[in-house]
């Protein structure tokens, strides 16, 4: 029963993955801790960063 309820919820109410590209791009210097913290404050669910 729990599995069918969870499956129904995922089909009818999908969750969004809000990504912070390089942190809070345009608000803080990209790929910095302040940018990542700002992105989290704005509610992103995934942080994306570039490694060189």
mmCIF entry with sequence, helices, sheets and N, C-alpha, C, O atoms, coordinates in Angstrom:
data_MODEL
# 
_entry.id   MODEL 
# 
_entity.id                         1 
_entity.type                       polymer 
_entity.pdbx_number_of_molecules   1 
# 
_entity_poly.entity_id                      1 
_entity_poly.type                           'polypeptide(L)' 
_entity_poly.nstd_linkage                   no 
_entity_poly.nstd_monomer                   no 
_entity_poly.pdbx_seq_one_letter_code       
;(UNK)(UNK)(UNK)(UNK)(UNK)(UNK)(UNK)(UNK)(UNK)(UNK)(UNK)(UNK)(UNK)(UNK)(UNK)(UNK)
(UNK)(UNK)(UNK)(UNK)(UNK)(UNK)(UNK)(UNK)(UNK)(UNK)(UNK)(UNK)(UNK)(UNK)(UNK)(UNK)
(UNK)(UNK)(UNK)(UNK)(UNK)(UNK)(UNK)(UNK)(UNK)(UNK)(UNK)(UNK)(UNK)(UNK)(UNK)(UNK)
(UNK)(UNK)(UNK)(UNK)
;
_entity_poly.pdbx_seq_one_letter_code_can   XXXXXXXXXXXXXXXXXXXXXXXXXXXXXXXXXXXXXXXXXXXXXXXXXXXX 
_entity_poly.pdbx_strand_id                 A 
# 
loop_
_entity_poly_seq.entity_id 
_entity_poly_seq.num 
_entity_poly_seq.mon_id 
_entity_poly_seq.hetero 
1 1  UNK n 
1 2  UNK n 
1 3  UNK n 
1 4  UNK n 
1 5  UNK n 
1 6  UNK n 
1 7  UNK n 
1 8  UNK n 
1 9  UNK n 
1 10 UNK n 
1 11 UNK n 
1 12 UNK n 
1 13 UNK n 
1 14 UNK n 
1 15 UNK n 
1 16 UNK n 
1 17 UNK n 
1 18 UNK n 
1 19 UNK n 
1 20 UNK n 
1 21 UNK n 
1 22 UNK n 
1 23 UNK n 
1 24 UNK n 
1 25 UNK n 
1 26 UNK n 
1 27 UNK n 
1 28 UNK n 
1 29 UNK n 
1 30 UNK n 
1 31 UNK n 
1 32 UNK n 
1 33 UNK n 
1 34 UNK n 
1 35 UNK n 
1 36 UNK n 
1 37 UNK n 
1 38 UNK n 
1 39 UNK n 
1 40 UNK n 
1 41 UNK n 
1 42 UNK n 
1 43 UNK n 
1 44 UNK n 
1 45 UNK n 
1 46 UNK n 
1 47 UNK n 
1 48 UNK n 
1 49 UNK n 
1 50 UNK n 
1 51 UNK n 
1 52 UNK n 
# 
_struct_asym.id          A 
_struct_asym.entity_id   1 
# 
loop_
_struct_conf.conf_type_id 
_struct_conf.id 
_struct_conf.pdbx_PDB_helix_id 
_struct_conf.beg_label_comp_id 
_struct_conf.beg_label_asym_id 
_struct_conf.beg_label_seq_id 
_struct_conf.pdbx_beg_PDB_ins_code 
_struct_conf.end_label_comp_id 
_struct_conf.end_label_asym_id 
_struct_conf.end_label_seq_id 
_struct_conf.pdbx_end_PDB_ins_code 
_struct_conf.beg_auth_comp_id 
_struct_conf.beg_auth_asym_id 
_struct_conf.beg_auth_seq_id 
_struct_conf.end_auth_comp_id 
_struct_conf.end_auth_asym_id 
_struct_conf.end_auth_seq_id 
_struct_conf.pdbx_PDB_helix_class 
_struct_conf.details 
_struct_conf.pdbx_PDB_helix_length 
HELX_P HELX_P1 AA1 UNK A 2  ? UNK A 12 ? UNK A 2  UNK A 12 1 ? 11 
HELX_P HELX_P2 AA2 UNK A 33 ? UNK A 41 ? UNK A 33 UNK A 41 1 ? 9  
# 
_struct_conf_type.id          HELX_P 
_struct_conf_type.criteria    ? 
_struct_conf_type.reference   ? 
# 
_struct_sheet.id               AA1 
_struct_sheet.type             ? 
_struct_sheet.number_strands   2 
_struct_sheet.details          ? 
# 
_struct_sheet_order.sheet_id     AA1 
_struct_sheet_order.range_id_1   1 
_struct_sheet_order.range_id_2   2 
_struct_sheet_order.offset       ? 
_struct_sheet_order.sense        parallel 
# 
loop_
_struct_sheet_range.sheet_id 
_struct_sheet_range.id 
_struct_sheet_range.beg_label_comp_id 
_struct_sheet_range.beg_label_asym_id 
_struct_sheet_range.beg_label_seq_id 
_struct_sheet_range.pdbx_beg_PDB_ins_code 
_struct_sheet_range.end_label_comp_id 
_struct_sheet_range.end_label_asym_id 
_struct_sheet_range.end_label_seq_id 
_struct_sheet_range.pdbx_end_PDB_ins_code 
_struct_sheet_range.beg_auth_comp_id 
_struct_sheet_range.beg_auth_asym_id 
_struct_sheet_range.beg_auth_seq_id 
_struct_sheet_range.end_auth_comp_id 
_struct_sheet_range.end_auth_asym_id 
_struct_sheet_range.end_auth_seq_id 
AA1 1 UNK A 19 ? UNK A 21 ? UNK A 19 UNK A 21 
AA1 2 UNK A 46 ? UNK A 48 ? UNK A 46 UNK A 48 
# 
loop_
_atom_site.group_PDB 
_atom_site.id 
_atom_site.type_symbol 
_atom_site.label_atom_id 
_atom_site.label_alt_id 
_atom_site.label_comp_id 
_atom_site.label_asym_id 
_atom_site.label_entity_id 
_atom_site.label_seq_id 
_atom_site.pdbx_PDB_ins_code 
_atom_site.Cartn_x 
_atom_site.Cartn_y 
_atom_site.Cartn_z 
_atom_site.occupancy 
_atom_site.B_iso_or_equiv 
_atom_site.pdbx_formal_charge 
_atom_site.auth_seq_id 
_atom_site.auth_comp_id 
_atom_site.auth_asym_id 
_atom_site.auth_atom_id 
_atom_site.pdbx_PDB_model_num 
ATOM 1   N N  . UNK A 1 1  ? 0.823  -1.197 0.000   1.00 0.00 ? 1  UNK A N  1 
ATOM 2   C CA . UNK A 1 1  ? 0.000  0.000  0.000   1.00 0.00 ? 1  UNK A CA 1 
ATOM 3   C C  . UNK A 1 1  ? 0.868  1.263  0.000   1.00 0.00 ? 1  UNK A C  1 
ATOM 4   O O  . UNK A 1 1  ? 0.602  2.197  -0.756  1.00 0.00 ? 1  UNK A O  1 
ATOM 5   N N  . UNK A 1 2  ? 1.898  1.293  0.840   1.00 0.00 ? 2  UNK A N  1 
ATOM 6   C CA . UNK A 1 2  ? 2.753  2.481  0.908   1.00 0.00 ? 2  UNK A CA 1 
ATOM 7   C C  . UNK A 1 2  ? 3.445  2.735  -0.416  1.00 0.00 ? 2  UNK A C  1 
ATOM 8   O O  . UNK A 1 2  ? 3.611  3.885  -0.821  1.00 0.00 ? 2  UNK A O  1 
ATOM 9   N N  . UNK A 1 3  ? 3.852  1.663  -1.099  1.00 0.00 ? 3  UNK A N  1 
ATOM 10  C CA . UNK A 1 3  ? 4.525  1.822  -2.388  1.00 0.00 ? 3  UNK A CA 1 
ATOM 11  C C  . UNK A 1 3  ? 3.589  2.416  -3.420  1.00 0.00 ? 3  UNK A C  1 
ATOM 12  O O  . UNK A 1 3  ? 3.990  3.293  -4.186  1.00 0.00 ? 3  UNK A O  1 
ATOM 13  N N  . UNK A 1 4  ? 2.346  1.955  -3.455  1.00 0.00 ? 4  UNK A N  1 
ATOM 14  C CA . UNK A 1 4  ? 1.403  2.483  -4.442  1.00 0.00 ? 4  UNK A CA 1 
ATOM 15  C C  . UNK A 1 4  ? 1.069  3.942  -4.156  1.00 0.00 ? 4  UNK A C  1 
ATOM 16  O O  . UNK A 1 4  ? 0.894  4.725  -5.090  1.00 0.00 ? 4  UNK A O  1 
ATOM 17  N N  . UNK A 1 5  ? 0.978  4.318  -2.900  1.00 0.00 ? 5  UNK A N  1 
ATOM 18  C CA . UNK A 1 5  ? 0.718  5.717  -2.551  1.00 0.00 ? 5  UNK A CA 1 
ATOM 19  C C  . UNK A 1 5  ? 1.901  6.582  -2.953  1.00 0.00 ? 5  UNK A C  1 
ATOM 20  O O  . UNK A 1 5  ? 1.714  7.668  -3.501  1.00 0.00 ? 5  UNK A O  1 
ATOM 21  N N  . UNK A 1 6  ? 3.128  6.112  -2.686  1.00 0.00 ? 6  UNK A N  1 
ATOM 22  C CA . UNK A 1 6  ? 4.320  6.871  -3.061  1.00 0.00 ? 6  UNK A CA 1 
ATOM 23  C C  . UNK A 1 6  ? 4.410  7.008  -4.574  1.00 0.00 ? 6  UNK A C  1 
ATOM 24  O O  . UNK A 1 6  ? 4.739  8.084  -5.074  1.00 0.00 ? 6  UNK A O  1 
ATOM 25  N N  . UNK A 1 7  ? 4.127  5.944  -5.308  1.00 0.00 ? 7  UNK A N  1 
ATOM 26  C CA . UNK A 1 7  ? 4.164  6.005  -6.772  1.00 0.00 ? 7  UNK A CA 1 
ATOM 27  C C  . UNK A 1 7  ? 3.127  6.978  -7.298  1.00 0.00 ? 7  UNK A C  1 
ATOM 28  O O  . UNK A 1 7  ? 3.420  7.755  -8.207  1.00 0.00 ? 7  UNK A O  1 
ATOM 29  N N  . UNK A 1 8  ? 1.928  6.954  -6.752  1.00 0.00 ? 8  UNK A N  1 
ATOM 30  C CA . UNK A 1 8  ? 0.866  7.874  -7.164  1.00 0.00 ? 8  UNK A CA 1 
ATOM 31  C C  . UNK A 1 8  ? 1.293  9.310  -6.922  1.00 0.00 ? 8  UNK A C  1 
ATOM 32  O O  . UNK A 1 8  ? 1.067  10.175 -7.769  1.00 0.00 ? 8  UNK A O  1 
ATOM 33  N N  . UNK A 1 9  ? 1.908  9.576  -5.775  1.00 0.00 ? 9  UNK A N  1 
ATOM 34  C CA . UNK A 1 9  ? 2.344  10.937 -5.450  1.00 0.00 ? 9  UNK A CA 1 
ATOM 35  C C  . UNK A 1 9  ? 3.413  11.414 -6.421  1.00 0.00 ? 9  UNK A C  1 
ATOM 36  O O  . UNK A 1 9  ? 3.405  12.578 -6.822  1.00 0.00 ? 9  UNK A O  1 
ATOM 37  N N  . UNK A 1 10 ? 4.328  10.540 -6.804  1.00 0.00 ? 10 UNK A N  1 
ATOM 38  C CA . UNK A 1 10 ? 5.385  10.938 -7.735  1.00 0.00 ? 10 UNK A CA 1 
ATOM 39  C C  . UNK A 1 10 ? 4.836  11.213 -9.121  1.00 0.00 ? 10 UNK A C  1 
ATOM 40  O O  . UNK A 1 10 ? 5.316  12.120 -9.800  1.00 0.00 ? 10 UNK A O  1 
ATOM 41  N N  . UNK A 1 11 ? 3.855  10.464 -9.551  1.00 0.00 ? 11 UNK A N  1 
ATOM 42  C CA . UNK A 1 11 ? 3.273  10.661 -10.881 1.00 0.00 ? 11 UNK A CA 1 
ATOM 43  C C  . UNK A 1 11 ? 2.472  11.955 -10.930 1.00 0.00 ? 11 UNK A C  1 
ATOM 44  O O  . UNK A 1 11 ? 2.580  12.710 -11.896 1.00 0.00 ? 11 UNK A O  1 
ATOM 45  N N  . UNK A 1 12 ? 1.685  12.216 -9.921  1.00 0.00 ? 12 UNK A N  1 
ATOM 46  C CA . UNK A 1 12 ? 0.769  13.355 -9.940  1.00 0.00 ? 12 UNK A CA 1 
ATOM 47  C C  . UNK A 1 12 ? 1.336  14.626 -9.315  1.00 0.00 ? 12 UNK A C  1 
ATOM 48  O O  . UNK A 1 12 ? 0.787  15.709 -9.516  1.00 0.00 ? 12 UNK A O  1 
ATOM 49  N N  . UNK A 1 13 ? 2.399  14.508 -8.580  1.00 0.00 ? 13 UNK A N  1 
ATOM 50  C CA . UNK A 1 13 ? 3.024  15.672 -7.950  1.00 0.00 ? 13 UNK A CA 1 
ATOM 51  C C  . UNK A 1 13 ? 4.544  15.535 -8.032  1.00 0.00 ? 13 UNK A C  1 
ATOM 52  O O  . UNK A 1 13 ? 5.205  15.358 -7.009  1.00 0.00 ? 13 UNK A O  1 
ATOM 53  N N  . UNK A 1 14 ? 5.100  15.616 -9.246  1.00 0.00 ? 14 UNK A N  1 
ATOM 54  C CA . UNK A 1 14 ? 6.553  15.445 -9.353  1.00 0.00 ? 14 UNK A CA 1 
ATOM 55  C C  . UNK A 1 14 ? 7.295  16.569 -8.638  1.00 0.00 ? 14 UNK A C  1 
ATOM 56  O O  . UNK A 1 14 ? 6.842  17.714 -8.611  1.00 0.00 ? 14 UNK A O  1 
ATOM 57  N N  . UNK A 1 15 ? 8.424  16.228 -8.072  1.00 0.00 ? 15 UNK A N  1 
ATOM 58  C CA . UNK A 1 15 ? 9.257  17.233 -7.417  1.00 0.00 ? 15 UNK A CA 1 
ATOM 59  C C  . UNK A 1 15 ? 10.178 17.864 -8.447  1.00 0.00 ? 15 UNK A C  1 
ATOM 60  O O  . UNK A 1 15 ? 10.585 17.212 -9.408  1.00 0.00 ? 15 UNK A O  1 
ATOM 61  N N  . UNK A 1 16 ? 10.494 19.096 -8.249  1.00 0.00 ? 16 UNK A N  1 
ATOM 62  C CA . UNK A 1 16 ? 11.417 19.798 -9.122  1.00 0.00 ? 16 UNK A CA 1 
ATOM 63  C C  . UNK A 1 16 ? 12.799 19.805 -8.490  1.00 0.00 ? 16 UNK A C  1 
ATOM 64  O O  . UNK A 1 16 ? 12.935 19.894 -7.269  1.00 0.00 ? 16 UNK A O  1 
ATOM 65  N N  . UNK A 1 17 ? 13.809 19.711 -9.321  1.00 0.00 ? 17 UNK A N  1 
ATOM 66  C CA . UNK A 1 17 ? 15.193 19.826 -8.879  1.00 0.00 ? 17 UNK A CA 1 
ATOM 67  C C  . UNK A 1 17 ? 15.665 21.219 -9.283  1.00 0.00 ? 17 UNK A C  1 
ATOM 68  O O  . UNK A 1 17 ? 15.936 21.467 -10.458 1.00 0.00 ? 17 UNK A O  1 
ATOM 69  N N  . UNK A 1 18 ? 15.762 22.118 -8.326  1.00 0.00 ? 18 UNK A N  1 
ATOM 70  C CA . UNK A 1 18 ? 16.190 23.487 -8.601  1.00 0.00 ? 18 UNK A CA 1 
ATOM 71  C C  . UNK A 1 18 ? 17.704 23.533 -8.429  1.00 0.00 ? 18 UNK A C  1 
ATOM 72  O O  . UNK A 1 18 ? 18.218 23.335 -7.328  1.00 0.00 ? 18 UNK A O  1 
ATOM 73  N N  . UNK A 1 19 ? 18.408 23.795 -9.519  1.00 0.00 ? 19 UNK A N  1 
ATOM 74  C CA . UNK A 1 19 ? 19.861 23.745 -9.491  1.00 0.00 ? 19 UNK A CA 1 
ATOM 75  C C  . UNK A 1 19 ? 20.476 25.130 -9.417  1.00 0.00 ? 19 UNK A C  1 
ATOM 76  O O  . UNK A 1 19 ? 20.015 26.072 -10.062 1.00 0.00 ? 19 UNK A O  1 
ATOM 77  N N  . UNK A 1 20 ? 21.529 25.235 -8.616  1.00 0.00 ? 20 UNK A N  1 
ATOM 78  C CA . UNK A 1 20 ? 22.315 26.462 -8.534  1.00 0.00 ? 20 UNK A CA 1 
ATOM 79  C C  . UNK A 1 20 ? 23.559 26.292 -9.392  1.00 0.00 ? 20 UNK A C  1 
ATOM 80  O O  . UNK A 1 20 ? 24.546 25.706 -8.947  1.00 0.00 ? 20 UNK A O  1 
ATOM 81  N N  . UNK A 1 21 ? 23.517 26.797 -10.614 1.00 0.00 ? 21 UNK A N  1 
ATOM 82  C CA . UNK A 1 21 ? 24.645 26.649 -11.532 1.00 0.00 ? 21 UNK A CA 1 
ATOM 83  C C  . UNK A 1 21 ? 25.788 27.540 -11.075 1.00 0.00 ? 21 UNK A C  1 
ATOM 84  O O  . UNK A 1 21 ? 25.685 28.766 -11.111 1.00 0.00 ? 21 UNK A O  1 
ATOM 85  N N  . UNK A 1 22 ? 26.878 26.916 -10.646 1.00 0.00 ? 22 UNK A N  1 
ATOM 86  C CA . UNK A 1 22 ? 28.041 27.621 -10.095 1.00 0.00 ? 22 UNK A CA 1 
ATOM 87  C C  . UNK A 1 22 ? 27.672 28.434 -8.853  1.00 0.00 ? 22 UNK A C  1 
ATOM 88  O O  . UNK A 1 22 ? 28.297 29.453 -8.560  1.00 0.00 ? 22 UNK A O  1 
ATOM 89  N N  . UNK A 1 23 ? 26.666 27.979 -8.138  1.00 0.00 ? 23 UNK A N  1 
ATOM 90  C CA . UNK A 1 23 ? 26.190 28.689 -6.953  1.00 0.00 ? 23 UNK A CA 1 
ATOM 91  C C  . UNK A 1 23 ? 25.073 29.632 -7.320  1.00 0.00 ? 23 UNK A C  1 
ATOM 92  O O  . UNK A 1 23 ? 24.170 29.263 -8.071  1.00 0.00 ? 23 UNK A O  1 
ATOM 93  N N  . UNK A 1 24 ? 25.118 30.842 -6.805  1.00 0.00 ? 24 UNK A N  1 
ATOM 94  C CA . UNK A 1 24 ? 24.107 31.858 -7.116  1.00 0.00 ? 24 UNK A CA 1 
ATOM 95  C C  . UNK A 1 24 ? 24.652 32.738 -8.234  1.00 0.00 ? 24 UNK A C  1 
ATOM 96  O O  . UNK A 1 24 ? 25.008 33.897 -8.021  1.00 0.00 ? 24 UNK A O  1 
ATOM 97  N N  . UNK A 1 25 ? 24.706 32.169 -9.410  1.00 0.00 ? 25 UNK A N  1 
ATOM 98  C CA . UNK A 1 25 ? 25.293 32.839 -10.574 1.00 0.00 ? 25 UNK A CA 1 
ATOM 99  C C  . UNK A 1 25 ? 24.649 34.205 -10.793 1.00 0.00 ? 25 UNK A C  1 
ATOM 100 O O  . UNK A 1 25 ? 23.424 34.330 -10.807 1.00 0.00 ? 25 UNK A O  1 
ATOM 101 N N  . UNK A 1 26 ? 25.480 35.217 -10.962 1.00 0.00 ? 26 UNK A N  1 
ATOM 102 C CA . UNK A 1 26 ? 24.995 36.570 -11.183 1.00 0.00 ? 26 UNK A CA 1 
ATOM 103 C C  . UNK A 1 26 ? 24.813 37.368 -9.906  1.00 0.00 ? 26 UNK A C  1 
ATOM 104 O O  . UNK A 1 26 ? 24.670 38.590 -9.948  1.00 0.00 ? 26 UNK A O  1 
ATOM 105 N N  . UNK A 1 27 ? 24.816 36.683 -8.769  1.00 0.00 ? 27 UNK A N  1 
ATOM 106 C CA . UNK A 1 27 ? 24.654 37.371 -7.484  1.00 0.00 ? 27 UNK A CA 1 
ATOM 107 C C  . UNK A 1 27 ? 25.944 37.388 -6.673  1.00 0.00 ? 27 UNK A C  1 
ATOM 108 O O  . UNK A 1 27 ? 26.216 38.335 -5.935  1.00 0.00 ? 27 UNK A O  1 
ATOM 109 N N  . UNK A 1 28 ? 26.725 36.340 -6.818  1.00 0.00 ? 28 UNK A N  1 
ATOM 110 C CA . UNK A 1 28 ? 27.995 36.195 -6.092  1.00 0.00 ? 28 UNK A CA 1 
ATOM 111 C C  . UNK A 1 28 ? 29.037 35.685 -7.079  1.00 0.00 ? 28 UNK A C  1 
ATOM 112 O O  . UNK A 1 28 ? 28.671 35.169 -8.135  1.00 0.00 ? 28 UNK A O  1 
ATOM 113 N N  . UNK A 1 29 ? 30.328 35.817 -6.766  1.00 0.00 ? 29 UNK A N  1 
ATOM 114 C CA . UNK A 1 29 ? 31.352 35.257 -7.653  1.00 0.00 ? 29 UNK A CA 1 
ATOM 115 C C  . UNK A 1 29 ? 31.124 33.747 -7.842  1.00 0.00 ? 29 UNK A C  1 
ATOM 116 O O  . UNK A 1 29 ? 30.934 33.016 -6.871  1.00 0.00 ? 29 UNK A O  1 
ATOM 117 N N  . UNK A 1 30 ? 31.146 33.299 -9.090  1.00 0.00 ? 30 UNK A N  1 
ATOM 118 C CA . UNK A 1 30 ? 30.851 31.904 -9.401  1.00 0.00 ? 30 UNK A CA 1 
ATOM 119 C C  . UNK A 1 30 ? 31.850 30.947 -8.768  1.00 0.00 ? 30 UNK A C  1 
ATOM 120 O O  . UNK A 1 30 ? 33.028 31.265 -8.606  1.00 0.00 ? 30 UNK A O  1 
ATOM 121 N N  . UNK A 1 31 ? 31.347 29.758 -8.412  1.00 0.00 ? 31 UNK A N  1 
ATOM 122 C CA . UNK A 1 31 ? 32.162 28.675 -7.842  1.00 0.00 ? 31 UNK A CA 1 
ATOM 123 C C  . UNK A 1 31 ? 32.852 29.065 -6.543  1.00 0.00 ? 31 UNK A C  1 
ATOM 124 O O  . UNK A 1 31 ? 33.978 28.635 -6.288  1.00 0.00 ? 31 UNK A O  1 
ATOM 125 N N  . UNK A 1 32 ? 32.199 29.866 -5.724  1.00 0.00 ? 32 UNK A N  1 
ATOM 126 C CA . UNK A 1 32 ? 32.758 30.240 -4.426  1.00 0.00 ? 32 UNK A CA 1 
ATOM 127 C C  . UNK A 1 32 ? 31.810 29.784 -3.319  1.00 0.00 ? 32 UNK A C  1 
ATOM 128 O O  . UNK A 1 32 ? 30.622 29.561 -3.553  1.00 0.00 ? 32 UNK A O  1 
ATOM 129 N N  . UNK A 1 33 ? 32.351 29.651 -2.124  1.00 0.00 ? 33 UNK A N  1 
ATOM 130 C CA . UNK A 1 33 ? 31.520 29.272 -0.980  1.00 0.00 ? 33 UNK A CA 1 
ATOM 131 C C  . UNK A 1 33 ? 30.378 30.272 -0.784  1.00 0.00 ? 33 UNK A C  1 
ATOM 132 O O  . UNK A 1 33 ? 29.243 29.844 -0.576  1.00 0.00 ? 33 UNK A O  1 
ATOM 133 N N  . UNK A 1 34 ? 30.628 31.602 -0.841  1.00 0.00 ? 34 UNK A N  1 
ATOM 134 C CA . UNK A 1 34 ? 29.509 32.541 -0.702  1.00 0.00 ? 34 UNK A CA 1 
ATOM 135 C C  . UNK A 1 34 ? 28.417 32.327 -1.762  1.00 0.00 ? 34 UNK A C  1 
ATOM 136 O O  . UNK A 1 34 ? 27.232 32.492 -1.471  1.00 0.00 ? 34 UNK A O  1 
ATOM 137 N N  . UNK A 1 35 ? 28.811 31.964 -2.981  1.00 0.00 ? 35 UNK A N  1 
ATOM 138 C CA . UNK A 1 35 ? 27.817 31.709 -4.031  1.00 0.00 ? 35 UNK A CA 1 
ATOM 139 C C  . UNK A 1 35 ? 26.987 30.472 -3.703  1.00 0.00 ? 35 UNK A C  1 
ATOM 140 O O  . UNK A 1 35 ? 25.773 30.470 -3.906  1.00 0.00 ? 35 UNK A O  1 
ATOM 141 N N  . UNK A 1 36 ? 27.626 29.428 -3.201  1.00 0.00 ? 36 UNK A N  1 
ATOM 142 C CA . UNK A 1 36 ? 26.901 28.210 -2.856  1.00 0.00 ? 36 UNK A CA 1 
ATOM 143 C C  . UNK A 1 36 ? 25.979 28.437 -1.658  1.00 0.00 ? 36 UNK A C  1 
ATOM 144 O O  . UNK A 1 36 ? 24.851 27.945 -1.644  1.00 0.00 ? 36 UNK A O  1 
ATOM 145 N N  . UNK A 1 37 ? 26.449 29.174 -0.661  1.00 0.00 ? 37 UNK A N  1 
ATOM 146 C CA . UNK A 1 37 ? 25.608 29.473 0.502   1.00 0.00 ? 37 UNK A CA 1 
ATOM 147 C C  . UNK A 1 37 ? 24.409 30.331 0.112   1.00 0.00 ? 37 UNK A C  1 
ATOM 148 O O  . UNK A 1 37 ? 23.300 30.107 0.598   1.00 0.00 ? 37 UNK A O  1 
ATOM 149 N N  . UNK A 1 38 ? 24.625 31.312 -0.762  1.00 0.00 ? 38 UNK A N  1 
ATOM 150 C CA . UNK A 1 38 ? 23.517 32.152 -1.229  1.00 0.00 ? 38 UNK A CA 1 
ATOM 151 C C  . UNK A 1 38 ? 22.498 31.312 -1.994  1.00 0.00 ? 38 UNK A C  1 
ATOM 152 O O  . UNK A 1 38 ? 21.292 31.492 -1.824  1.00 0.00 ? 38 UNK A O  1 
ATOM 153 N N  . UNK A 1 39 ? 22.976 30.399 -2.831  1.00 0.00 ? 39 UNK A N  1 
ATOM 154 C CA . UNK A 1 39 ? 22.067 29.536 -3.586  1.00 0.00 ? 39 UNK A CA 1 
ATOM 155 C C  . UNK A 1 39 ? 21.217 28.692 -2.639  1.00 0.00 ? 39 UNK A C  1 
ATOM 156 O O  . UNK A 1 39 ? 20.014 28.538 -2.853  1.00 0.00 ? 39 UNK A O  1 
ATOM 157 N N  . UNK A 1 40 ? 21.833 28.151 -1.603  1.00 0.00 ? 40 UNK A N  1 
ATOM 158 C CA . UNK A 1 40 ? 21.079 27.375 -0.622  1.00 0.00 ? 40 UNK A CA 1 
ATOM 159 C C  . UNK A 1 40 ? 20.051 28.242 0.091   1.00 0.00 ? 40 UNK A C  1 
ATOM 160 O O  . UNK A 1 40 ? 18.941 27.789 0.369   1.00 0.00 ? 40 UNK A O  1 
ATOM 161 N N  . UNK A 1 41 ? 20.415 29.486 0.387   1.00 0.00 ? 41 UNK A N  1 
ATOM 162 C CA . UNK A 1 41 ? 19.464 30.411 1.014   1.00 0.00 ? 41 UNK A CA 1 
ATOM 163 C C  . UNK A 1 41 ? 18.262 30.672 0.112   1.00 0.00 ? 41 UNK A C  1 
ATOM 164 O O  . UNK A 1 41 ? 17.155 30.900 0.600   1.00 0.00 ? 41 UNK A O  1 
ATOM 165 N N  . UNK A 1 42 ? 18.479 30.637 -1.207  1.00 0.00 ? 42 UNK A N  1 
ATOM 166 C CA . UNK A 1 42 ? 17.390 30.852 -2.165  1.00 0.00 ? 42 UNK A CA 1 
ATOM 167 C C  . UNK A 1 42 ? 16.565 29.598 -2.398  1.00 0.00 ? 42 UNK A C  1 
ATOM 168 O O  . UNK A 1 42 ? 15.540 29.648 -3.079  1.00 0.00 ? 42 UNK A O  1 
ATOM 169 N N  . UNK A 1 43 ? 17.003 28.464 -1.837  1.00 0.00 ? 43 UNK A N  1 
ATOM 170 C CA . UNK A 1 43 ? 16.199 27.255 -1.905  1.00 0.00 ? 43 UNK A CA 1 
ATOM 171 C C  . UNK A 1 43 ? 16.570 26.247 -2.973  1.00 0.00 ? 43 UNK A C  1 
ATOM 172 O O  . UNK A 1 43 ? 15.766 25.369 -3.288  1.00 0.00 ? 43 UNK A O  1 
ATOM 173 N N  . UNK A 1 44 ? 17.767 26.345 -3.543  1.00 0.00 ? 44 UNK A N  1 
ATOM 174 C CA . UNK A 1 44 ? 18.151 25.340 -4.534  1.00 0.00 ? 44 UNK A CA 1 
ATOM 175 C C  . UNK A 1 44 ? 18.260 23.973 -3.863  1.00 0.00 ? 44 UNK A C  1 
ATOM 176 O O  . UNK A 1 44 ? 18.544 23.875 -2.669  1.00 0.00 ? 44 UNK A O  1 
ATOM 177 N N  . UNK A 1 45 ? 18.032 22.925 -4.645  1.00 0.00 ? 45 UNK A N  1 
ATOM 178 C CA . UNK A 1 45 ? 18.117 21.568 -4.119  1.00 0.00 ? 45 UNK A CA 1 
ATOM 179 C C  . UNK A 1 45 ? 19.371 20.849 -4.592  1.00 0.00 ? 45 UNK A C  1 
ATOM 180 O O  . UNK A 1 45 ? 19.734 19.811 -4.040  1.00 0.00 ? 45 UNK A O  1 
ATOM 181 N N  . UNK A 1 46 ? 20.036 21.389 -5.609  1.00 0.00 ? 46 UNK A N  1 
ATOM 182 C CA . UNK A 1 46 ? 21.276 20.812 -6.126  1.00 0.00 ? 46 UNK A CA 1 
ATOM 183 C C  . UNK A 1 46 ? 22.250 21.931 -6.443  1.00 0.00 ? 46 UNK A C  1 
ATOM 184 O O  . UNK A 1 46 ? 21.888 22.914 -7.089  1.00 0.00 ? 46 UNK A O  1 
ATOM 185 N N  . UNK A 1 47 ? 23.486 21.781 -5.987  1.00 0.00 ? 47 UNK A N  1 
ATOM 186 C CA . UNK A 1 47 ? 24.540 22.724 -6.349  1.00 0.00 ? 47 UNK A CA 1 
ATOM 187 C C  . UNK A 1 47 ? 25.386 22.109 -7.453  1.00 0.00 ? 47 UNK A C  1 
ATOM 188 O O  . UNK A 1 47 ? 25.765 20.940 -7.372  1.00 0.00 ? 47 UNK A O  1 
ATOM 189 N N  . UNK A 1 48 ? 25.679 22.881 -8.472  1.00 0.00 ? 48 UNK A N  1 
ATOM 190 C CA . UNK A 1 48 ? 26.505 22.428 -9.592  1.00 0.00 ? 48 UNK A CA 1 
ATOM 191 C C  . UNK A 1 48 ? 27.740 23.292 -9.619  1.00 0.00 ? 48 UNK A C  1 
ATOM 192 O O  . UNK A 1 48 ? 27.649 24.515 -9.517  1.00 0.00 ? 48 UNK A O  1 
ATOM 193 N N  . UNK A 1 49 ? 28.903 22.664 -9.756  1.00 0.00 ? 49 UNK A N  1 
ATOM 194 C CA . UNK A 1 49 ? 30.132 23.439 -9.796  1.00 0.00 ? 49 UNK A CA 1 
ATOM 195 C C  . UNK A 1 49 ? 31.035 22.926 -10.903 1.00 0.00 ? 49 UNK A C  1 
ATOM 196 O O  . UNK A 1 49 ? 30.897 21.791 -11.358 1.00 0.00 ? 49 UNK A O  1 
ATOM 197 N N  . UNK A 1 50 ? 31.948 23.765 -11.327 1.00 0.00 ? 50 UNK A N  1 
ATOM 198 C CA . UNK A 1 50 ? 32.909 23.408 -12.359 1.00 0.00 ? 50 UNK A CA 1 
ATOM 199 C C  . UNK A 1 50 ? 34.268 23.185 -11.714 1.00 0.00 ? 50 UNK A C  1 
ATOM 200 O O  . UNK A 1 50 ? 34.709 23.968 -10.873 1.00 0.00 ? 50 UNK A O  1 
ATOM 201 N N  . UNK A 1 51 ? 34.912 22.124 -12.115 1.00 0.00 ? 51 UNK A N  1 
ATOM 202 C CA . UNK A 1 51 ? 36.267 21.833 -11.661 1.00 0.00 ? 51 UNK A CA 1 
ATOM 203 C C  . UNK A 1 51 ? 37.213 22.049 -12.827 1.00 0.00 ? 51 UNK A C  1 
ATOM 204 O O  . UNK A 1 51 ? 36.944 21.610 -13.945 1.00 0.00 ? 51 UNK A O  1 
ATOM 205 N N  . UNK A 1 52 ? 38.305 22.716 -12.566 1.00 0.00 ? 52 UNK A N  1 
ATOM 206 C CA . UNK A 1 52 ? 39.260 22.976 -13.653 1.00 0.00 ? 52 UNK A CA 1 
ATOM 207 C C  . UNK A 1 52 ? 40.482 22.110 -13.512 1.00 0.00 ? 52 UNK A C  1 
ATOM 208 O O  . UNK A 1 52 ? 41.394 22.190 -14.335 1.00 0.00 ? 52 UNK A O  1 
# 
